[in-house]
Amino acid sequence: MSQFKYKALDESQNVVAGQVSAKNRTEAAQAINRLGQTPLVVTEILEKYQVRGNVPLIDKITFSRYMGSMLFSGLSLSEGLSVLKDEVKQPLMNRILNDMLYSLEQGLQLSAVFEKYPTVFEPFFLTLVKAGEVSGKLAEVFKYLETELKAEYNLKSKIKGALLYPAVVFMAMIGIGVMMFFFVLPQIGKVFLNLKIPLPTFTKTLFTFSLWLSQKFIPIMVSAVVFIILTVFALQKPKVKKLLFRLGVMVPLAKNLIKKIDLARFNRIFSTLIRSAVPITDALEISLDSLSWHEYRQLSKTITDNVRKGKPLSQVFKSTKVFPPLMIQMVTAGEKTGQLDATLGDLASFYEQEVEEELKNLTQILEPVLMLLVGIAVGVMILSVIAPIYSVVGNFQQAAGGPGVAPP
């Protein structure tokens, strides 16, 4: 199936533009006619020019909310998706909606479209949709997905919000450093180095280095921009992400934080899958595979195999010696009461609160450390500039016959 962009006349004879999915131009023209428009120009979009990438989480939340509301209201999918497609501005989401419309016209299921976009729709999303299609509870499934995605979005927002202040301080430190070394210190350095007065070794080195930096300003800035661009591209590579993750977990605070984030995500996804009548072994495998911590992901096959053999889930968790005691106790209680999905939901909320507390502790530690670093940097700069000033004043006083002023 290909993507076609078009220009057409609507019912008011106004020229409109859009995009549809079809096997060929003839089918594309037919699809445009079904929208109540008269095609003027239909052009196939070459594969290399088609939209790629990912869909922001907030757009997936909006999509899930709209799909759930539309299905609950009894509106047909084709009619509802046509309305939604006109409102969506995100290019990749617009393409997915075109694919959905085309697939529905061909008698295919929604899950067939989602399978084409593995980078957009996670395995748990796809599994829930398939379960909803089989059980006839697709509307409820999209409401579950909205709740799950919203919880994930809120968790990510809290993480970003907690790290915003340290990030701003760090960027301010870099900005001040660039301004000092490229603009301020070179001007001061020229004056003192031309005076031919004795300077402290550190001060002389600092002035000489800043003068060299100012002379190489353009090459250094170009190199910095190229480095940033290459870094952004490198961070998209899975191998680079894995390497950074391994380096990050070496820090004790980061290690505990990542584990709790994974526990919150695992319990939230697992709870949603069970509530949607997904088989427990499939739910376990999908939930564990979606995590970042390698110890949890490696347990995916072991845990599911043991559950298939009839072992209680709490006993399997306990035998791994990886999951915390509180989680094992709660799962045991959930199994005995038959309320495992609700228990897992409570665990997810608990670990999300734990993550929030961990983030507060992390920022409380980072704030004084950053302030200390800023203070040290500013102190070094001030002493480096004040020391030669004292030397100059002392030399002038000696030349004038007055009492000398000893440099600090």
KOLPA-166085 format. One record per residue (C-alpha): residue number from 1; residue in three letters; x negated, y, z. Coordinates in pm, whole numbers, plus 50000, padded with zeros to 5 digits. Last residue first. Example, Ala and Ser with C-alpha at 12.3 -4.5 7.8 and 13.67 -1.06 7.14 Angstrom:
// KOLPA-166085
[2,'SER',[48633,49894,50714]]
[1,'ALA',[48770,49550,50780]]
This chain:
// KOLPA-166085
[408,'PRO',[45281,53779,54813]]
[407,'PRO',[45062,54038,54645]]
[406,'ALA',[44866,54253,54881]]
[405,'VAL',[44939,54620,54854]]
[404,'GLY',[44627,54822,54858]]
[403,'PRO',[44587,55138,55060]]
[402,'GLY',[44544,55452,54848]]
[401,'GLY',[44241,55551,54641]]
[400,'ALA',[44441,55614,54323]]
[399,'ALA',[44280,55316,54153]]
[398,'GLN',[44362,55103,54455]]
[397,'GLN',[44721,55222,54443]]
[396,'PHE',[44747,55144,54072]]
[395,'ASN',[44599,54797,54123]]
[394,'GLY',[44842,54719,54407]]
[393,'VAL',[45142,54833,54202]]
[392,'VAL',[45029,54612,53914]]
[391,'SER',[44978,54309,54139]]
[390,'TYR',[45313,54362,54309]]
[389,'ILE',[45479,54372,53967]]
[388,'PRO',[45290,54054,53870]]
[387,'ALA',[45445,53868,54169]]
[386,'ILE',[45799,54011,54121]]
[385,'VAL',[45849,53846,53779]]
[384,'SER',[45750,53490,53873]]
[383,'LEU',[45915,53530,54214]]
[382,'ILE',[46245,53625,54050]]
[381,'MET',[46236,53338,53802]]
[380,'VAL',[46147,53081,54067]]
[379,'GLY',[46426,53207,54293]]
[378,'VAL',[46680,53195,54009]]
[377,'ALA',[46587,52834,53930]]
[376,'ILE',[46594,52734,54298]]
[375,'GLY',[46932,52899,54352]]
[374,'VAL',[47081,52739,54041]]
[373,'LEU',[46955,52398,54154]]
[372,'LEU',[47100,52451,54501]]
[371,'MET',[47434,52560,54355]]
[370,'LEU',[47437,52247,54139]]
[369,'VAL',[47368,52025,54441]]
[368,'PRO',[47626,52214,54649]]
[367,'GLU',[47897,52153,54383]]
[366,'LEU',[47800,51796,54291]]
[365,'ILE',[47873,51647,54633]]
[364,'GLN',[48217,51804,54667]]
[363,'THR',[48281,51715,54301]]
[362,'LEU',[48213,51349,54371]]
[361,'ASN',[48423,51345,54687]]
[360,'LYS',[48718,51498,54501]]
[359,'LEU',[48671,51248,54218]]
[358,'GLU',[48668,50959,54465]]
[357,'GLU',[48992,51089,54618]]
[356,'GLU',[49159,51106,54275]]
[355,'VAL',[49034,50757,54193]]
[354,'GLU',[49182,50629,54520]]
[353,'GLN',[49515,50789,54428]]
[352,'GLU',[49502,50606,54094]]
[351,'TYR',[49413,50292,54288]]
[350,'PHE',[49731,50318,54496]]
[349,'SER',[49953,50395,54196]]
[348,'ALA',[49819,50088,54013]]
[347,'LEU',[49866,49876,54324]]
[346,'ASP',[50231,49988,54348]]
[345,'GLY',[50284,49892,53983]]
[344,'LEU',[50122,49554,54050]]
[343,'THR',[50364,49496,54337]]
[342,'ALA',[50661,49591,54116]]
[341,'ASP',[50549,49345,53845]]
[340,'LEU',[50482,49071,54103]]
[339,'GLN',[50825,49093,54266]]
[338,'GLY',[50897,48720,54303]]
[337,'THR',[50862,48750,54680]]
[336,'LYS',[50585,48489,54713]]
[335,'GLU',[50404,48601,54398]]
[334,'GLY',[50414,48968,54499]]
[333,'ALA',[50283,48889,54848]]
[332,'THR',[49988,48699,54700]]
[331,'VAL',[49927,48985,54453]]
[330,'MET',[49920,49229,54745]]
[329,'GLN',[49673,49017,54940]]
[328,'ILE',[49444,48976,54635]]
[327,'MET',[49455,49352,54567]]
[326,'LEU',[49364,49433,54927]]
[325,'PRO',[49078,49181,54922]]
[324,'PRO',[48903,49358,54628]]
[323,'PHE',[48862,49170,54296]]
[322,'VAL',[48520,49026,54211]]
[321,'LYS',[48494,48712,54422]]
[320,'THR',[48624,48511,54121]]
[319,'SER',[48787,48254,54352]]
[318,'LYS',[49013,48520,54507]]
[317,'PHE',[49158,48622,54170]]
[316,'VAL',[49234,48257,54087]]
[315,'GLN',[49400,48207,54425]]
[314,'SER',[49611,48520,54377]]
[313,'LEU',[49719,48401,54030]]
[312,'PRO',[49839,48066,54160]]
[311,'LYS',[49682,47768,53977]]
[310,'GLY',[49897,47596,53714]]
[309,'LYS',[49631,47489,53466]]
[308,'ARG',[49731,47780,53241]]
[307,'VAL',[49639,48013,53530]]
[306,'ASN',[49290,47862,53540]]
[305,'ASP',[49241,47912,53166]]
[304,'THR',[49366,48274,53187]]
[303,'ILE',[49122,48353,53469]]
[302,'THR',[48818,48200,53296]]
[301,'LYS',[48896,48358,52955]]
[300,'SER',[48931,48713,53086]]
[299,'LEU',[48663,48693,53354]]
[298,'GLN',[48399,48847,53127]]
[297,'ARG',[48614,49159,53092]]
[296,'TYR',[48625,49212,53470]]
[295,'GLU',[48251,49181,53523]]
[294,'HIS',[48185,49402,53217]]
[293,'TRP',[48369,49703,53363]]
[292,'SER',[48536,49895,53078]]
[291,'LEU',[48881,49736,53079]]
[290,'SER',[49115,49660,52787]]
[289,'ASP',[49005,49295,52768]]
[288,'LEU',[49132,49237,53123]]
[287,'SER',[49485,49360,53047]]
[286,'ILE',[49510,49174,52715]]
[285,'GLU',[49395,48845,52866]]
[284,'LEU',[49616,48877,53173]]
[283,'ALA',[49928,48966,52971]]
[282,'ASP',[49867,48676,52733]]
[281,'THR',[49838,48436,53029]]
[280,'ILE',[50144,48589,53198]]
[279,'PRO',[50369,48547,52893]]
[278,'VAL',[50513,48890,52792]]
[277,'ALA',[50858,48942,52949]]
[276,'SER',[50845,49325,52929]]
[275,'ARG',[50803,49353,53307]]
[274,'ILE',[50500,49126,53276]]
[273,'LEU',[50342,49357,53016]]
[272,'THR',[50410,49673,53217]]
[271,'SER',[50265,49525,53538]]
[270,'PHE',[49952,49402,53359]]
[269,'ILE',[49901,49743,53198]]
[268,'ARG',[49933,49935,53528]]
[267,'ASN',[49738,49680,53731]]
[266,'PHE',[49449,49676,53483]]
[265,'ARG',[49439,50056,53445]]
[264,'ALA',[49426,50115,53821]]
[263,'LEU',[49162,49845,53864]]
[262,'ASP',[48959,49991,53576]]
[261,'ILE',[48967,50340,53727]]
[260,'LYS',[48867,50189,54062]]
[259,'LYS',[48568,50013,53908]]
[258,'ILE',[48460,50326,53719]]
[257,'LEU',[48469,50533,54040]]
[256,'ASN',[48269,50280,54240]]
[255,'LYS',[47997,50270,53972]]
[254,'ALA',[47993,50649,53932]]
[253,'LEU',[47927,50693,54304]]
[252,'PRO',[47653,50427,54304]]
[251,'VAL',[47469,50560,53994]]
[250,'MET',[47351,50258,53792]]
[249,'VAL',[47700,50245,53642]]
[248,'GLY',[47617,50547,53428]]
[247,'LEU',[47316,50389,53257]]
[246,'ARG',[47521,50086,53156]]
[245,'PHE',[47800,50314,53029]]
[244,'LEU',[47552,50520,52829]]
[243,'LEU',[47424,50201,52661]]
[242,'LYS',[47777,50074,52593]]
[241,'LYS',[47876,50407,52438]]
[240,'VAL',[47563,50400,52219]]
[239,'LYS',[47645,50048,52099]]
[238,'PRO',[48008,50143,52027]]
[237,'LYS',[47907,50433,51799]]
[236,'GLN',[48113,50751,51838]]
[235,'LEU',[47854,50892,52080]]
[234,'ALA',[47599,50882,51798]]
[233,'PHE',[47808,51122,51589]]
[232,'VAL',[47827,51373,51875]]
[231,'THR',[47454,51331,51943]]
[230,'LEU',[47370,51390,51576]]
[229,'ILE',[47571,51714,51581]]
[228,'ILE',[47407,51827,51907]]
[227,'PHE',[47058,51748,51772]]
[226,'VAL',[47126,51938,51450]]
[225,'VAL',[47243,52242,51650]]
[224,'ALA',[46934,52222,51876]]
[223,'SER',[46700,52189,51577]]
[222,'VAL',[46857,52497,51416]]
[221,'MET',[46822,52689,51745]]
[220,'ILE',[46457,52581,51782]]
[219,'PRO',[46372,52672,51422]]
[218,'ILE',[46538,53016,51464]]
[217,'PHE',[46382,53105,51802]]
[216,'LYS',[46024,53000,51727]]
[215,'GLN',[45872,53340,51814]]
[214,'SER',[46099,53367,52119]]
[213,'LEU',[45987,53022,52237]]
[212,'TRP',[45618,53115,52210]]
[211,'LEU',[45679,53432,52412]]
[210,'SER',[45866,53227,52676]]
[209,'PHE',[45571,52985,52702]]
[208,'THR',[45317,53265,52744]]
[207,'PHE',[45530,53435,53011]]
[206,'LEU',[45579,53111,53206]]
[205,'THR',[45211,53017,53181]]
[204,'LYS',[45107,53361,53308]]
[203,'THR',[45355,53338,53595]]
[202,'PHE',[45237,52989,53692]]
[201,'THR',[44871,53090,53683]]
[200,'PRO',[44927,53400,53896]]
[199,'LEU',[44837,53713,53699]]
[198,'PRO',[44515,53913,53682]]
[197,'ILE',[44570,54233,53485]]
[196,'LYS',[44512,54262,53111]]
[195,'LEU',[44799,54510,53075]]
[194,'ASN',[44900,54343,52747]]
[193,'LEU',[45006,54024,52932]]
[192,'PHE',[45222,54230,53168]]
[191,'VAL',[45413,54419,52901]]
[190,'LYS',[45456,54131,52657]]
[189,'GLY',[45578,53905,52939]]
[188,'ILE',[45859,54140,53036]]
[187,'GLN',[45999,54133,52682]]
[186,'PRO',[45939,53755,52648]]
[185,'LEU',[46104,53695,52990]]
[184,'VAL',[46436,53858,52898]]
[183,'PHE',[46520,53733,52546]]
[182,'PHE',[46438,53369,52472]]
[181,'PHE',[46347,53232,52815]]
[180,'MET',[46601,53431,53018]]
[179,'MET',[46894,53408,52774]]
[178,'VAL',[46839,53037,52715]]
[177,'GLY',[46815,52969,53091]]
[176,'ILE',[47130,53171,53158]]
[175,'GLY',[47320,52972,52897]]
[174,'ILE',[47188,52637,53028]]
[173,'MET',[47286,52727,53384]]
[172,'ALA',[47628,52843,53262]]
[171,'MET',[47674,52509,53087]]
[170,'PHE',[47596,52326,53414]]
[169,'VAL',[47833,52549,53612]]
[168,'VAL',[48111,52489,53358]]
[167,'ALA',[48051,52112,53363]]
[166,'PRO',[48050,52102,53743]]
[165,'TYR',[48385,52288,53743]]
[164,'LEU',[48546,52074,53473]]
[163,'LEU',[48460,51737,53628]]
[162,'ALA',[48767,51729,53853]]
[161,'GLY',[48995,51849,53573]]
[160,'LYS',[48862,51590,53329]]
[159,'ILE',[48919,51308,53578]]
[158,'LYS',[49265,51439,53671]]
[157,'SER',[49358,51469,53304]]
[156,'LYS',[49241,51113,53240]]
[155,'LEU',[49466,50985,53519]]
[154,'ASN',[49761,51191,53395]]
[153,'TYR',[49714,51056,53040]]
[152,'GLU',[49699,50697,53166]]
[151,'ALA',[50019,50747,53365]]
[150,'LYS',[50184,50907,53061]]
[149,'LEU',[50074,50615,52843]]
[148,'GLU',[50227,50366,53084]]
[147,'THR',[50555,50557,53126]]
[146,'GLU',[50594,50614,52751]]
[145,'LEU',[50510,50251,52684]]
[144,'TYR',[50777,50135,52930]]
[143,'LYS',[51030,50364,52755]]
[142,'PHE',[50916,50220,52421]]
[141,'VAL',[50976,49870,52556]]
[140,'GLU',[51325,49962,52679]]
[139,'ALA',[51424,50071,52327]]
[138,'LEU',[51269,49758,52175]]
[137,'LYS',[51479,49528,52392]]
[136,'GLY',[51587,49283,52121]]
[135,'SER',[51383,49006,52281]]
[134,'VAL',[51168,48930,51976]]
[133,'GLU',[51129,49293,51867]]
[132,'GLY',[51058,49404,52223]]
[131,'ALA',[50792,49135,52266]]
[130,'LYS',[50628,49245,51941]]
[129,'VAL',[50633,49607,52059]]
[128,'LEU',[50483,49508,52392]]
[127,'THR',[50206,49309,52225]]
[126,'LEU',[50117,49597,51992]]
[125,'PHE',[50089,49846,52277]]
[124,'PHE',[49890,49596,52488]]
[123,'PRO',[49652,49536,52194]]
[122,'GLU',[49581,49913,52162]]
[121,'PHE',[49745,50123,51894]]
[120,'VAL',[49524,50389,51735]]
[119,'THR',[49197,50205,51664]]
[118,'PRO',[49390,49890,51568]]
[117,'TYR',[49586,50076,51295]]
[116,'LYS',[49710,49815,51047]]
[115,'GLU',[49864,49609,51331]]
[114,'PHE',[50094,49903,51410]]
[113,'VAL',[50262,49868,51070]]
[112,'ALA',[50342,49497,51108]]
[111,'SER',[50458,49568,51466]]
[110,'LEU',[50733,49788,51324]]
[109,'GLN',[50895,49496,51140]]
[108,'LEU',[50918,49455,50765]]
[107,'GLY',[51238,49480,50554]]
[106,'GLN',[51076,49667,50265]]
[105,'GLU',[51258,49988,50359]]
[104,'LEU',[51133,49941,50715]]
[103,'SER',[50777,49907,50585]]
[102,'TYR',[50803,50229,50381]]
[101,'LEU',[50935,50430,50675]]
[100,'MET',[50669,50288,50907]]
[99,'ASP',[50391,50363,50657]]
[98,'ASN',[50510,50723,50631]]
[97,'LEU',[50515,50743,51012]]
[96,'ILE',[50157,50614,51020]]
[95,'ARG',[50052,50883,50770]]
[94,'ASN',[50209,51154,50985]]
[93,'MET',[50030,51017,51290]]
[92,'LEU',[49702,51040,51098]]
[91,'PRO',[49764,51401,50996]]
[90,'GLN',[49888,51540,51335]]
[89,'LYS',[50160,51792,51245]]
[88,'VAL',[50468,51585,51333]]
[87,'GLU',[50801,51766,51285]]
[86,'ASP',[50888,51648,50934]]
[85,'LYS',[50788,51292,51023]]
[84,'LEU',[51019,51296,51327]]
[83,'VAL',[51327,51364,51114]]
[82,'SER',[51241,51088,50866]]
[81,'LEU',[51161,50858,51158]]
[80,'GLY',[51509,50907,51304]]
[79,'GLU',[51689,50832,50978]]
[78,'SER',[51482,50522,50905]]
[77,'LEU',[51506,50396,51264]]
[76,'SER',[51885,50425,51280]]
[75,'LEU',[52026,50631,51568]]
[74,'GLY',[52187,50420,51842]]
[73,'SER',[52116,50670,52121]]
[72,'PHE',[51895,50419,52305]]
[71,'LEU',[51691,50364,51987]]
[70,'MET',[51633,50736,51936]]
[69,'SER',[51545,50800,52300]]
[68,'GLY',[51291,50516,52302]]
[67,'MET',[51138,50619,51969]]
[66,'TYR',[51115,50985,52078]]
[65,'ARG',[50949,50899,52409]]
[64,'SER',[50704,50662,52237]]
[63,'PHE',[50611,50924,51975]]
[62,'THR',[50567,51196,52236]]
[61,'ILE',[50342,50969,52442]]
[60,'LYS',[50145,50876,52129]]
[59,'ASP',[50102,51246,52050]]
[58,'ILE',[49975,51313,52406]]
[57,'LEU',[49720,51034,52364]]
[56,'PRO',[49562,51202,52064]]
[55,'VAL',[49572,50988,51747]]
[54,'ASN',[49250,50838,51618]]
[53,'GLY',[49018,50857,51321]]
[52,'ARG',[49109,50833,50956]]
[51,'VAL',[49303,51042,50706]]
[50,'GLN',[49272,50931,50346]]
[49,'TYR',[49007,51092,50126]]
[48,'LYS',[48792,50779,50086]]
[47,'GLU',[49100,50572,50000]]
[46,'LEU',[49205,50799,49712]]
[45,'ILE',[49531,50986,49760]]
[44,'GLU',[49769,50906,49474]]
[43,'THR',[49934,51206,49313]]
[42,'VAL',[50306,51272,49262]]
[41,'VAL',[50405,51606,49103]]
[40,'LEU',[50761,51731,49049]]
[39,'PRO',[50967,51492,49259]]
[38,'THR',[51335,51580,49314]]
[37,'GLN',[51425,51564,49684]]
[36,'GLY',[51709,51400,49875]]
[35,'LEU',[51474,51185,50086]]
[34,'ARG',[51582,50885,49878]]
[33,'ASN',[51446,51067,49574]]
[32,'ILE',[51104,51091,49742]]
[31,'ALA',[51105,50714,49805]]
[30,'GLN',[51190,50655,49440]]
[29,'ALA',[50900,50876,49331]]
[28,'ALA',[50663,50679,49558]]
[27,'GLU',[50797,50352,49418]]
[26,'THR',[50713,50473,49067]]
[25,'ARG',[50374,50606,49179]]
[24,'ASN',[50263,50266,49312]]
[23,'LYS',[50271,50046,49623]]
[22,'ALA',[50422,50318,49840]]
[21,'SER',[50348,50546,50138]]
[20,'VAL',[50468,50906,50133]]
[19,'GLN',[50316,51253,50173]]
[18,'GLY',[50464,51600,50164]]
[17,'ALA',[50511,51924,49977]]
[16,'VAL',[50822,52138,49927]]
[15,'VAL',[50931,52361,49641]]
[14,'ASN',[51271,52518,49708]]
[13,'GLN',[51567,52418,49495]]
[12,'SER',[51805,52433,49794]]
[11,'GLU',[51847,52052,49785]]
[10,'ASP',[51468,52009,49789]]
[9,'LEU',[51238,52037,49488]]
[8,'ALA',[50920,51828,49498]]
[7,'LYS',[50545,51837,49544]]
[6,'TYR',[50369,51513,49625]]
[5,'LYS',[50096,51332,49812]]
[4,'PHE',[50073,50958,49772]]
[3,'GLN',[49926,50700,50012]]
[2,'SER',[49869,50344,49901]]
[1,'MET',[50000,50000,50000]]
